[in-house]
Amino acid sequence: MKPNNTQSQTEQKVKDVVRSIVWQDLRQLTGRQIAYNIILPYPFLLLSWWFASQSWYVLACGASYLFFAAAFRQAHDGYHHSLGAGRRLTTAILLLLSVLLMTSLHSIRATHMAHHRDPLGDHDVEGRLAKASWQQALLGGITYRLAIYRQGLRLSSRRHRMLAWLEFGLIALVIMGALMMSVFAASTVLGQVVLYHLVVMMLANASVGIIAVWGVHHDCDETIARTERNPLVNLLTFNLLYHVEHHLFPAIPSNNLPALAKRLDAAALHLTNTPVLPSRTTVIKRMKRRWSAIKDTYQNSNDSECPIRKRFA
């Protein structure tokens, strides 16, 4: 009973902080911001295809990462209708991204909304990986994605369920086309680019769990989520790691999360002091502890004292 009371008190404190912050103005987007949100992923996609056509696969992988991260942000804002686009355009964007990312975004949308209703709760399928070790989160990427699809189809409305099945059908057609190219046109530039994109997107989808779930939610108590203040990291992740800000104010577009972060830091720094990436000092301390443990193990293993005598001493 005591933990429940403590949890209720913590939730009430967080709600009080949320009420104290002015945020409604951050829901507004300019025309330039809306255009940016809609166009954002596609230059990186074209760049990755061009690099792949030249067989510059290291550069292609870098561009594919930027495409995947930007597309992930676009889809995420689309779930919350915060792209600045209308509902029909948002639906079209999610359909297009589903084919390009090789995953059904309308089924994921349903589980993501459930994740916001009960973050890290018993019925939160999306947040389940946050309670596992990083090794389990890394290895469970594919089964995690399948669980998301099953739960998403179950939770979706009739319209969104139909859109999800449409996405699955389009993805199946793309995969069949890629397999045909691998047999008849693998040596062509088009076949090379399609096969590259297919493989990279499948690997990226398998890694989403550890990055987008475990990375931002593991070992969280009061804040429900972690957040990041490194400007370079936030630039390369397109503001996706302002995660506690997003959970507290999900209606705010990703464009304005840095401004929200400043207001939240000023009002309740204790909610934003759990970073996604460990600091350099933390990493050094962990390395020193690990090295000390290895040295202790090695020294104990070289002890010349009789192990039987040590056992009964």
LUMZA-479154 format. One record per residue (C-alpha): x, y, z; chain; residue number from 1. Coordinates in pm, whole numbers, plus 50000, padded with zeros to 5 digits. Layout:
// LUMZA-479154
{X X | Y Y | Z Z | chain A | resi NUM}
...
***
This chain:
// LUMZA-479154
{X 50000 | Y 50000 | Z 50000 | chain A | resi 1}
{X 50287 | Y 50232 | Z 50076 | chain A | resi 2}
{X 50442 | Y 50217 | Z 49725 | chain A | resi 3}
{X 50101 | Y 50303 | Z 49576 | chain A | resi 4}
{X 50074 | Y 50611 | Z 49797 | chain A | resi 5}
{X 50426 | Y 50716 | Z 49705 | chain A | resi 6}
{X 50350 | Y 50672 | Z 49336 | chain A | resi 7}
{X 50029 | Y 50874 | Z 49367 | chain A | resi 8}
{X 50214 | Y 51156 | Z 49542 | chain A | resi 9}
{X 50481 | Y 51156 | Z 49271 | chain A | resi 10}
{X 50218 | Y 51169 | Z 48995 | chain A | resi 11}
{X 50044 | Y 51457 | Z 49170 | chain A | resi 12}
{X 50371 | Y 51653 | Z 49195 | chain A | resi 13}
{X 50432 | Y 51603 | Z 48822 | chain A | resi 14}
{X 50078 | Y 51716 | Z 48741 | chain A | resi 15}
{X 50128 | Y 52029 | Z 48953 | chain A | resi 16}
{X 50445 | Y 52111 | Z 48759 | chain A | resi 17}
{X 50269 | Y 52060 | Z 48426 | chain A | resi 18}
{X 49990 | Y 52297 | Z 48530 | chain A | resi 19}
{X 50245 | Y 52565 | Z 48624 | chain A | resi 20}
{X 50410 | Y 52576 | Z 48279 | chain A | resi 21}
{X 50281 | Y 52792 | Z 47995 | chain A | resi 22}
{X 50292 | Y 52576 | Z 47683 | chain A | resi 23}
{X 49985 | Y 52639 | Z 47465 | chain A | resi 24}
{X 50176 | Y 52889 | Z 47248 | chain A | resi 25}
{X 50423 | Y 52612 | Z 47155 | chain A | resi 26}
{X 50153 | Y 52422 | Z 46967 | chain A | resi 27}
{X 50161 | Y 52683 | Z 46691 | chain A | resi 28}
{X 50373 | Y 52628 | Z 46379 | chain A | resi 29}
{X 50475 | Y 52873 | Z 46109 | chain A | resi 30}
{X 50432 | Y 52792 | Z 45741 | chain A | resi 31}
{X 50807 | Y 52737 | Z 45711 | chain A | resi 32}
{X 50803 | Y 52490 | Z 46000 | chain A | resi 33}
{X 50514 | Y 52295 | Z 45847 | chain A | resi 34}
{X 50697 | Y 52273 | Z 45512 | chain A | resi 35}
{X 51010 | Y 52158 | Z 45697 | chain A | resi 36}
{X 50813 | Y 51886 | Z 45878 | chain A | resi 37}
{X 50666 | Y 51752 | Z 45553 | chain A | resi 38}
{X 50987 | Y 51758 | Z 45345 | chain A | resi 39}
{X 51237 | Y 51664 | Z 45617 | chain A | resi 40}
{X 51313 | Y 51290 | Z 45554 | chain A | resi 41}
{X 51313 | Y 51276 | Z 45177 | chain A | resi 42}
{X 51640 | Y 51453 | Z 45084 | chain A | resi 43}
{X 51824 | Y 51203 | Z 45307 | chain A | resi 44}
{X 51639 | Y 50916 | Z 45137 | chain A | resi 45}
{X 51740 | Y 51033 | Z 44789 | chain A | resi 46}
{X 52097 | Y 51087 | Z 44908 | chain A | resi 47}
{X 52117 | Y 50733 | Z 45049 | chain A | resi 48}
{X 51988 | Y 50589 | Z 44721 | chain A | resi 49}
{X 52243 | Y 50786 | Z 44522 | chain A | resi 50}
{X 52530 | Y 50672 | Z 44747 | chain A | resi 51}
{X 52408 | Y 50312 | Z 44716 | chain A | resi 52}
{X 52392 | Y 50342 | Z 44336 | chain A | resi 53}
{X 52761 | Y 50443 | Z 44345 | chain A | resi 54}
{X 52841 | Y 50152 | Z 44582 | chain A | resi 55}
{X 52951 | Y 50401 | Z 44851 | chain A | resi 56}
{X 52782 | Y 50198 | Z 45122 | chain A | resi 57}
{X 52940 | Y 50364 | Z 45426 | chain A | resi 58}
{X 52808 | Y 50702 | Z 45315 | chain A | resi 59}
{X 52479 | Y 50538 | Z 45215 | chain A | resi 60}
{X 52437 | Y 50395 | Z 45566 | chain A | resi 61}
{X 52496 | Y 50739 | Z 45718 | chain A | resi 62}
{X 52233 | Y 50895 | Z 45493 | chain A | resi 63}
{X 51995 | Y 50605 | Z 45563 | chain A | resi 64}
{X 52031 | Y 50664 | Z 45936 | chain A | resi 65}
{X 51940 | Y 51032 | Z 45890 | chain A | resi 66}
{X 51643 | Y 50932 | Z 45674 | chain A | resi 67}
{X 51522 | Y 50676 | Z 45928 | chain A | resi 68}
{X 51555 | Y 50919 | Z 46221 | chain A | resi 69}
{X 51384 | Y 51202 | Z 46030 | chain A | resi 70}
{X 51108 | Y 50971 | Z 45908 | chain A | resi 71}
{X 51063 | Y 50836 | Z 46260 | chain A | resi 72}
{X 51015 | Y 51192 | Z 46384 | chain A | resi 73}
{X 50771 | Y 51269 | Z 46102 | chain A | resi 74}
{X 50565 | Y 50957 | Z 46177 | chain A | resi 75}
{X 50576 | Y 51029 | Z 46551 | chain A | resi 76}
{X 50442 | Y 51382 | Z 46502 | chain A | resi 77}
{X 50188 | Y 51235 | Z 46264 | chain A | resi 78}
{X 50057 | Y 51004 | Z 46539 | chain A | resi 79}
{X 49987 | Y 51312 | Z 46753 | chain A | resi 80}
{X 49863 | Y 51526 | Z 46461 | chain A | resi 81}
{X 50134 | Y 51782 | Z 46533 | chain A | resi 82}
{X 50294 | Y 51799 | Z 46187 | chain A | resi 83}
{X 50084 | Y 52101 | Z 46101 | chain A | resi 84}
{X 49930 | Y 51910 | Z 45810 | chain A | resi 85}
{X 49564 | Y 51816 | Z 45775 | chain A | resi 86}
{X 49434 | Y 51471 | Z 45866 | chain A | resi 87}
{X 49417 | Y 51347 | Z 45506 | chain A | resi 88}
{X 49770 | Y 51460 | Z 45429 | chain A | resi 89}
{X 49893 | Y 51306 | Z 45754 | chain A | resi 90}
{X 49728 | Y 50975 | Z 45660 | chain A | resi 91}
{X 49893 | Y 50988 | Z 45317 | chain A | resi 92}
{X 50232 | Y 51061 | Z 45477 | chain A | resi 93}
{X 50197 | Y 50765 | Z 45714 | chain A | resi 94}
{X 50104 | Y 50536 | Z 45423 | chain A | resi 95}
{X 50405 | Y 50651 | Z 45222 | chain A | resi 96}
{X 50641 | Y 50621 | Z 45518 | chain A | resi 97}
{X 50507 | Y 50272 | Z 45596 | chain A | resi 98}
{X 50625 | Y 50153 | Z 45255 | chain A | resi 99}
{X 50958 | Y 50336 | Z 45272 | chain A | resi 100}
{X 51033 | Y 50226 | Z 45630 | chain A | resi 101}
{X 50899 | Y 49875 | Z 45572 | chain A | resi 102}
{X 50671 | Y 49884 | Z 45876 | chain A | resi 103}
{X 50300 | Y 49944 | Z 45938 | chain A | resi 104}
{X 50277 | Y 50284 | Z 46103 | chain A | resi 105}
{X 49901 | Y 50279 | Z 46155 | chain A | resi 106}
{X 49927 | Y 49965 | Z 46368 | chain A | resi 107}
{X 50217 | Y 50119 | Z 46563 | chain A | resi 108}
{X 50012 | Y 50434 | Z 46615 | chain A | resi 109}
{X 49754 | Y 50245 | Z 46820 | chain A | resi 110}
{X 50013 | Y 50097 | Z 47058 | chain A | resi 111}
{X 50185 | Y 50435 | Z 47084 | chain A | resi 112}
{X 49864 | Y 50601 | Z 47198 | chain A | resi 113}
{X 49819 | Y 50320 | Z 47454 | chain A | resi 114}
{X 50177 | Y 50385 | Z 47568 | chain A | resi 115}
{X 50087 | Y 50748 | Z 47640 | chain A | resi 116}
{X 49769 | Y 50654 | Z 47826 | chain A | resi 117}
{X 49955 | Y 50417 | Z 48061 | chain A | resi 118}
{X 50332 | Y 50465 | Z 48021 | chain A | resi 119}
{X 50527 | Y 50159 | Z 48137 | chain A | resi 120}
{X 50209 | Y 50008 | Z 48282 | chain A | resi 121}
{X 50107 | Y 49643 | Z 48273 | chain A | resi 122}
{X 49926 | Y 49680 | Z 47939 | chain A | resi 123}
{X 50189 | Y 49899 | Z 47771 | chain A | resi 124}
{X 50327 | Y 49669 | Z 47501 | chain A | resi 125}
{X 50543 | Y 49944 | Z 47352 | chain A | resi 126}
{X 50714 | Y 50021 | Z 47682 | chain A | resi 127}
{X 50771 | Y 49658 | Z 47780 | chain A | resi 128}
{X 51133 | Y 49654 | Z 47661 | chain A | resi 129}
{X 51222 | Y 49933 | Z 47906 | chain A | resi 130}
{X 51191 | Y 49683 | Z 48192 | chain A | resi 131}
{X 51437 | Y 49439 | Z 48033 | chain A | resi 132}
{X 51817 | Y 49447 | Z 48022 | chain A | resi 133}
{X 51986 | Y 49617 | Z 47729 | chain A | resi 134}
{X 52092 | Y 49275 | Z 47596 | chain A | resi 135}
{X 51732 | Y 49153 | Z 47596 | chain A | resi 136}
{X 51616 | Y 49478 | Z 47435 | chain A | resi 137}
{X 51878 | Y 49443 | Z 47163 | chain A | resi 138}
{X 51805 | Y 49078 | Z 47086 | chain A | resi 139}
{X 51427 | Y 49111 | Z 47112 | chain A | resi 140}
{X 51386 | Y 49361 | Z 46830 | chain A | resi 141}
{X 51203 | Y 49138 | Z 46582 | chain A | resi 142}
{X 50969 | Y 48966 | Z 46830 | chain A | resi 143}
{X 50900 | Y 49305 | Z 46987 | chain A | resi 144}
{X 50794 | Y 49445 | Z 46650 | chain A | resi 145}
{X 50560 | Y 49150 | Z 46588 | chain A | resi 146}
{X 50402 | Y 49201 | Z 46932 | chain A | resi 147}
{X 50346 | Y 49567 | Z 46844 | chain A | resi 148}
{X 50171 | Y 49471 | Z 46522 | chain A | resi 149}
{X 49940 | Y 49221 | Z 46695 | chain A | resi 150}
{X 49846 | Y 49463 | Z 46972 | chain A | resi 151}
{X 49815 | Y 49752 | Z 46729 | chain A | resi 152}
{X 49566 | Y 49568 | Z 46509 | chain A | resi 153}
{X 49365 | Y 49473 | Z 46815 | chain A | resi 154}
{X 49352 | Y 49829 | Z 46952 | chain A | resi 155}
{X 49297 | Y 50011 | Z 46621 | chain A | resi 156}
{X 48966 | Y 50151 | Z 46507 | chain A | resi 157}
{X 48806 | Y 49988 | Z 46203 | chain A | resi 158}
{X 48940 | Y 50260 | Z 45972 | chain A | resi 159}
{X 49294 | Y 50243 | Z 46106 | chain A | resi 160}
{X 49286 | Y 49863 | Z 46097 | chain A | resi 161}
{X 49200 | Y 49877 | Z 45727 | chain A | resi 162}
{X 49484 | Y 50125 | Z 45670 | chain A | resi 163}
{X 49722 | Y 49897 | Z 45859 | chain A | resi 164}
{X 49630 | Y 49597 | Z 45643 | chain A | resi 165}
{X 49675 | Y 49816 | Z 45334 | chain A | resi 166}
{X 50024 | Y 49900 | Z 45459 | chain A | resi 167}
{X 50104 | Y 49532 | Z 45514 | chain A | resi 168}
{X 49987 | Y 49457 | Z 45160 | chain A | resi 169}
{X 50199 | Y 49732 | Z 45005 | chain A | resi 170}
{X 50503 | Y 49620 | Z 45204 | chain A | resi 171}
{X 50450 | Y 49261 | Z 45084 | chain A | resi 172}
{X 50442 | Y 49382 | Z 44723 | chain A | resi 173}
{X 50767 | Y 49573 | Z 44773 | chain A | resi 174}
{X 50934 | Y 49267 | Z 44926 | chain A | resi 175}
{X 50818 | Y 49043 | Z 44639 | chain A | resi 176}
{X 50944 | Y 49298 | Z 44389 | chain A | resi 177}
{X 51281 | Y 49310 | Z 44565 | chain A | resi 178}
{X 51305 | Y 48930 | Z 44560 | chain A | resi 179}
{X 51231 | Y 48926 | Z 44188 | chain A | resi 180}
{X 51500 | Y 49188 | Z 44134 | chain A | resi 181}
{X 51747 | Y 48979 | Z 44331 | chain A | resi 182}
{X 51689 | Y 48698 | Z 44081 | chain A | resi 183}
{X 51653 | Y 48883 | Z 43752 | chain A | resi 184}
{X 51800 | Y 49230 | Z 43799 | chain A | resi 185}
{X 52042 | Y 49217 | Z 44092 | chain A | resi 186}
{X 52327 | Y 49346 | Z 43877 | chain A | resi 187}
{X 52135 | Y 49659 | Z 43768 | chain A | resi 188}
{X 52163 | Y 49988 | Z 43954 | chain A | resi 189}
{X 51792 | Y 49984 | Z 44042 | chain A | resi 190}
{X 51815 | Y 49631 | Z 44182 | chain A | resi 191}
{X 52123 | Y 49724 | Z 44381 | chain A | resi 192}
{X 51953 | Y 50027 | Z 44537 | chain A | resi 193}
{X 51626 | Y 49846 | Z 44617 | chain A | resi 194}
{X 51802 | Y 49552 | Z 44783 | chain A | resi 195}
{X 52024 | Y 49785 | Z 44983 | chain A | resi 196}
{X 51729 | Y 49989 | Z 45107 | chain A | resi 197}
{X 51529 | Y 49679 | Z 45197 | chain A | resi 198}
{X 51808 | Y 49526 | Z 45405 | chain A | resi 199}
{X 51898 | Y 49851 | Z 45583 | chain A | resi 200}
{X 51538 | Y 49933 | Z 45674 | chain A | resi 201}
{X 51482 | Y 49583 | Z 45816 | chain A | resi 202}
{X 51793 | Y 49618 | Z 46033 | chain A | resi 203}
{X 51683 | Y 49966 | Z 46142 | chain A | resi 204}
{X 51338 | Y 49841 | Z 46241 | chain A | resi 205}
{X 51494 | Y 49561 | Z 46446 | chain A | resi 206}
{X 51696 | Y 49822 | Z 46641 | chain A | resi 207}
{X 51407 | Y 50057 | Z 46721 | chain A | resi 208}
{X 51327 | Y 49884 | Z 47049 | chain A | resi 209}
{X 51659 | Y 49942 | Z 47218 | chain A | resi 210}
{X 51697 | Y 50300 | Z 47091 | chain A | resi 211}
{X 51345 | Y 50444 | Z 47098 | chain A | resi 212}
{X 51209 | Y 50249 | Z 47397 | chain A | resi 213}
{X 51483 | Y 50111 | Z 47622 | chain A | resi 214}
{X 51713 | Y 50408 | Z 47561 | chain A | resi 215}
{X 51460 | Y 50669 | Z 47674 | chain A | resi 216}
{X 51271 | Y 50474 | Z 47941 | chain A | resi 217}
{X 51503 | Y 50232 | Z 48122 | chain A | resi 218}
{X 51552 | Y 50277 | Z 48498 | chain A | resi 219}
{X 51307 | Y 50567 | Z 48514 | chain A | resi 220}
{X 51117 | Y 50633 | Z 48836 | chain A | resi 221}
{X 50971 | Y 50979 | Z 48881 | chain A | resi 222}
{X 51014 | Y 51116 | Z 48531 | chain A | resi 223}
{X 50869 | Y 50822 | Z 48328 | chain A | resi 224}
{X 51123 | Y 50910 | Z 48057 | chain A | resi 225}
{X 51472 | Y 51047 | Z 48002 | chain A | resi 226}
{X 51574 | Y 51354 | Z 47808 | chain A | resi 227}
{X 51886 | Y 51484 | Z 47637 | chain A | resi 228}
{X 52059 | Y 51822 | Z 47646 | chain A | resi 229}
{X 52359 | Y 51757 | Z 47418 | chain A | resi 230}
{X 52296 | Y 51992 | Z 47121 | chain A | resi 231}
{X 52482 | Y 51775 | Z 46869 | chain A | resi 232}
{X 52294 | Y 51461 | Z 46974 | chain A | resi 233}
{X 51962 | Y 51645 | Z 46952 | chain A | resi 234}
{X 52055 | Y 51776 | Z 46608 | chain A | resi 235}
{X 52139 | Y 51427 | Z 46481 | chain A | resi 236}
{X 51822 | Y 51279 | Z 46631 | chain A | resi 237}
{X 51591 | Y 51561 | Z 46514 | chain A | resi 238}
{X 51477 | Y 51642 | Z 46871 | chain A | resi 239}
{X 51347 | Y 51289 | Z 46931 | chain A | resi 240}
{X 51535 | Y 51256 | Z 47260 | chain A | resi 241}
{X 51345 | Y 51536 | Z 47433 | chain A | resi 242}
{X 51137 | Y 51249 | Z 47562 | chain A | resi 243}
{X 51019 | Y 51351 | Z 47906 | chain A | resi 244}
{X 50906 | Y 51679 | Z 47748 | chain A | resi 245}
{X 50709 | Y 51485 | Z 47489 | chain A | resi 246}
{X 50542 | Y 51264 | Z 47751 | chain A | resi 247}
{X 50437 | Y 51559 | Z 47963 | chain A | resi 248}
{X 50317 | Y 51765 | Z 47664 | chain A | resi 249}
{X 50249 | Y 51523 | Z 47374 | chain A | resi 250}
{X 50058 | Y 51783 | Z 47169 | chain A | resi 251}
{X 50366 | Y 52003 | Z 47120 | chain A | resi 252}
{X 50540 | Y 51951 | Z 46783 | chain A | resi 253}
{X 50901 | Y 51832 | Z 46779 | chain A | resi 254}
{X 51002 | Y 52173 | Z 46637 | chain A | resi 255}
{X 50923 | Y 52342 | Z 46969 | chain A | resi 256}
{X 51050 | Y 52083 | Z 47216 | chain A | resi 257}
{X 51383 | Y 52271 | Z 47273 | chain A | resi 258}
{X 51186 | Y 52579 | Z 47384 | chain A | resi 259}
{X 50970 | Y 52362 | Z 47609 | chain A | resi 260}
{X 51284 | Y 52203 | Z 47756 | chain A | resi 261}
{X 51410 | Y 52544 | Z 47872 | chain A | resi 262}
{X 51081 | Y 52618 | Z 48046 | chain A | resi 263}
{X 51076 | Y 52277 | Z 48210 | chain A | resi 264}
{X 51438 | Y 52311 | Z 48327 | chain A | resi 265}
{X 51352 | Y 52643 | Z 48489 | chain A | resi 266}
{X 51038 | Y 52511 | Z 48660 | chain A | resi 267}
{X 51133 | Y 52154 | Z 48755 | chain A | resi 268}
{X 51494 | Y 52060 | Z 48697 | chain A | resi 269}
{X 51446 | Y 51734 | Z 48888 | chain A | resi 270}
{X 51226 | Y 51608 | Z 48604 | chain A | resi 271}
{X 51491 | Y 51666 | Z 48337 | chain A | resi 272}
{X 51816 | Y 51563 | Z 48505 | chain A | resi 273}
{X 51807 | Y 51201 | Z 48384 | chain A | resi 274}
{X 51992 | Y 51198 | Z 48050 | chain A | resi 275}
{X 51945 | Y 50950 | Z 47768 | chain A | resi 276}
{X 52318 | Y 50923 | Z 47704 | chain A | resi 277}
{X 52554 | Y 50894 | Z 48003 | chain A | resi 278}
{X 52797 | Y 51179 | Z 48058 | chain A | resi 279}
{X 53171 | Y 51137 | Z 48002 | chain A | resi 280}
{X 53228 | Y 51135 | Z 48378 | chain A | resi 281}
{X 52976 | Y 50853 | Z 48423 | chain A | resi 282}
{X 53136 | Y 50650 | Z 48145 | chain A | resi 283}
{X 53484 | Y 50692 | Z 48296 | chain A | resi 284}
{X 53360 | Y 50587 | Z 48641 | chain A | resi 285}
{X 53195 | Y 50276 | Z 48497 | chain A | resi 286}
{X 53512 | Y 50185 | Z 48308 | chain A | resi 287}
{X 53721 | Y 50225 | Z 48624 | chain A | resi 288}
{X 53482 | Y 50006 | Z 48824 | chain A | resi 289}
{X 53486 | Y 49742 | Z 48553 | chain A | resi 290}
{X 53865 | Y 49748 | Z 48532 | chain A | resi 291}
{X 53896 | Y 49717 | Z 48909 | chain A | resi 292}
{X 53662 | Y 49417 | Z 48906 | chain A | resi 293}
{X 53868 | Y 49252 | Z 48630 | chain A | resi 294}
{X 54193 | Y 49312 | Z 48824 | chain A | resi 295}
{X 54043 | Y 49171 | Z 49144 | chain A | resi 296}
{X 53922 | Y 48862 | Z 48961 | chain A | resi 297}
{X 54263 | Y 48810 | Z 48799 | chain A | resi 298}
{X 54451 | Y 48853 | Z 49128 | chain A | resi 299}
{X 54223 | Y 48612 | Z 49309 | chain A | resi 300}
{X 54260 | Y 48355 | Z 49033 | chain A | resi 301}
{X 54642 | Y 48370 | Z 49068 | chain A | resi 302}
{X 54637 | Y 48320 | Z 49443 | chain A | resi 303}
{X 54876 | Y 48036 | Z 49522 | chain A | resi 304}
{X 54695 | Y 47937 | Z 49840 | chain A | resi 305}
{X 54532 | Y 47599 | Z 49827 | chain A | resi 306}
{X 54164 | Y 47642 | Z 49733 | chain A | resi 307}
{X 54055 | Y 47358 | Z 49966 | chain A | resi 308}
{X 54235 | Y 47519 | Z 50255 | chain A | resi 309}
{X 54079 | Y 47856 | Z 50171 | chain A | resi 310}
{X 53738 | Y 47693 | Z 50155 | chain A | resi 311}
{X 53757 | Y 47550 | Z 50507 | chain A | resi 312}
{X 53948 | Y 47837 | Z 50667 | chain A | resi 313}
***
